[in-house]
Amino acid sequence: MKIVCIMENTSADDNLFSEDGFSLFVEYNDKNYLIDAGLSGKAVDNARRMKLPIDDISAVFLTHNHAAHTGGIDAVMKLNPDAQIYLRVGGKKEVFKKSGLFKQSVGQGRSFFRKYADNLILYNSFSEVCDGFYIASCERFEEKHINPDRTYFTYDEDTRKQTPFDFSDESFAVIFPKKRKAEGLILVGGCFHCGAANMLETVEERWHGIPILAVIGGFHFSAQNPKTLIVPPEFVTSTARALKSSSAEKIYACHCTGFKGFDMMDEILGDRILYLACGEALEF
């Protein structure tokens, strides 16, 4: 199994694009998959530059319906018109983000669901992409572990009043890279809005006793400026401690983790945490 980061906020190669987006190219059991599609078509451009078979994708798993993860889907589907798209059914809700006195829509709208109606596989909380590749949502929801960024909201269908969004669109991948599943699994998230600790506890309950070889994804500690935090420092340290007390052998942070958040996690996790930049590959 091989995972290649084809889009992230930084790049390990000057010949590759970077943007505020996230996309992983996954080679698994002789087939190719994408986890998220980046903010734009630049993820596809990067894959071409890395000579990856981006035109031979069996399925795309969207961790949640935010533009940084879904914005490049048209470029992907243009090359792979028969590929399946997995998205949690909560992704159909129209979600907005507060920005001062303004608001902006954060994800794909209704036209996306019409355009890809034949490709979309909408699931409630759990699905299987193929044998050994699962998609799960949080089954544990301790409030203290949920990301404290509350700038996302939706509108109540009856009253049309603003209500905080509960991230019912978010899920994560659990992949077993070895023939024997007991040898370990990999957890891949997009932004861990529901909380990395909650996801770890969900994995522990559903796949009890199986070691976690790696946790990969963004932790949503920063926004536009990677040198600042959008969450309290205590939340960063509590997330790092949860990862440290878990069975996760390696943590590969990227995207919305930010530099300041990564440095704080590094103080707690040491050599267990690494930054995953665009152009870098992991093999399991």
Secondary structure, 3 states (H helix, E strand, C coil): CEEEEEECCCECCCCCCCCCCCEEEEEECCEEEEECCCCCCHHHHHHHHCCCCCCCCCEEECCCCCHHHHCCHHHHHHHCCCCEEEEEHHHHCCCEEEECCEEEECCCCHHHHHHCCCCEEEECCEEEEECCEEEECCCCCCHHHCCCCCCEEEECCCCCCEEECCCCCCCEEEECCCCCHHHCEEEECCCCCCCHHHHHHHHHHHCCCCCEEEEEEECCCCCCCCCCCCCCHHHHHHHHHHHHHCCCCEEEEEHHHCHHHHHHHHHHHHHHEEECCECCEEEC
